[in-house]
Amino acid sequence: MTFGKGKSVFPAAKGLLDKDVDFPKGPEDTISALRWSPVANHLAAASWDGRVYIYDATDSTSTATIKGVTALTVGAPVLDCDFSKDGTLAAGAAADKKIHIMDLNSSQTMTLEGHTLPVRSVRFVDIPSANAPIIASGSWDKTVRYWDLRQPQPIGTLQLPERVYAMDAAGPLLIAATADSQLHFVNLHDNPLQLSKTAESPLKYQTTTVSVSADGTRWAVGGIDGRAAAQVADEKDKSLENLSFKCHRKASSTKKNQTNVYTVNAVCFSPAHKDVLATAGSDGSYSIWDVRSRSRLSTFPNVGAPVTAASFARDGMALAYAVGYDWAQGYQQNKADVERKIVVHLFKEAPK
């Protein structure tokens, strides 16, 4: 196995699941996204059951000590979620074409309407010229729209050539991955309504997930072909040049010399270290990688079902991941008895 430019992967530490802690029972359907608050150990979970669940995981030593705080009821599948920069607002991107928002202090809610097809992604973004929280939303209607919460209509629209399948933003960088295997880059500190670059995805097949490092200097993607890639935002920096690698694959137990390939459902950078990346897949596993040294830091045993979402805590000391149905076999196989849960893995020290 190689990890970018033909270099061998260093032997990875074998992680253990015995210290992983289940969250209290909550979502009743597939968990599509997880996001930690940037200011507290609070976790948002977007679910196909039509809700965004908010948890207080300040004490995550046991299931009993993790508290369910509230739930934003949307009434349609929620495909993504995010917290505002001060942690007081939670937003959900929904299949009803709307962005749903809750003030976590007052429990008041509001909706933003303007998209003409389901909203796939939502992020609170850093735009220095704005004097209010700004939301960016990516939709299957082939647009990224920007919202000032003091106004009911979008304050700007970025037209794209295809449907937005994944989007992330941090610091000055926003990246939208579209259905035509293109990646669209925006410099939020320069001109949020203009693409700074469009490039072919480094993945051969459909991109499913995008992550931007906390400082906006790194980005990573994962796809349906059990492969991920990481690059730097500064094209002059060649440290991650041509870095793509196989992951979430395993040898077939029934056919000789055949490898089963699984979708990468999540890539996420650690806020504590811009070179530490987690991947999670439909094979039921997650791994931690150091993209700078092109090595896998640790790999964890199969959890028994697809890992549909993952997110690092703000200090890098915890990784939350969701276990459940991944829709790979259609809605017919989404049975009521399929286990759906959120789990947190606690690190003794932040990976670096």
C-alpha positions, 0 to 999 in steps of 0.5 A: 500500500502506498500513500501519495507519490509512491511512499510507503505508509508507516505501520499504524498504531492499532487503536482500541474501541474499549474506551469509546463512549456512546452518546445517549439515544437520540437520532432515529435515522441515519446521522448525516453530519456531526459538528463540534462547537468552536467554543465548547464541548457541544456536539450537533448531529444532523439526522434524516429523522428531521432533527438537529440534536445538540449534546453537551459532552463536557463530561464524556466519561460515560453515556450517563454524563453526556447530556442531550440539550435540545433538538431543532425540529425541521420535519425533513431530512437534515443533510448538514449542520454547523455552529456559529463562531460564538456557539450560540446558534445552530444551523441545519441544511435540509431537504425541504430547501431551507436552512433552519436555525436555532438560538441555543440561549432562547430556543427561538428558531428561524428559517432561511428560504431561497434555494430551489432544491435541497440544501446539502451543506451549511457553514457559518463563514468568516467574512471580515467585512461583515458585522454580523454572522454570515451563513454560506449554504450549498445546494443541489440547485447549483448555487452557494448562497450567503445569508445575513441573519438580519435579512430574510433573503440571501445577500449574495449568490454564487452560481456553479455549473453543477449540484453541490455534493459537499462543502466546507469553509474555514478561515479565508477558504471555502470549497464546494465539490460539485457533481461534475467532479470539480472543486470550486475555491472561494477566498472569503476574505477577498471576494466571496461572490467570485471563484478564485479557482476551479480544478478537477478533483484529485479523485477519479470518482465522485467526491462525497466529503470535503474538509478545510483545516481550521486555518484555511491552509489545508483541504482534503476530499474523500470519495466513493472509491475508497480513496482520499486526497489532501492538498495545500491552499497555497499552490507554491507550497509543494509539501502535499503535492500529488497526495492521494491515498487508498483507505476504507478497503479490505480484502474480500473474504469470499473471492481471492485477490479481490478487494472490496472498496467502500465509500469515504463518508467523512474526512475532517481535519483536527482543529488542534493540528492542521496536518492531522486528518481523520477518515471514516467509511462505509467499511465500518472503520475510521483512521487518523492520518498525518498528511505532512509526513504521509503516514497513518497514525492509527487505525481502529477496529471495525465498529460493526456498521458504516461510519456515516459522519465524523468530527474532531473536537475543538482541542483535538482531544476527541473524535465523534463518529456516527454509526448507522445505515449509509443508503448504499443499498437503497431505502428498502434496506433502511430497517427500523432495527438498524443500529444508529448511534453517536460515539466519542473516542477520547485521545490521551493526547491530541494526535500530532 
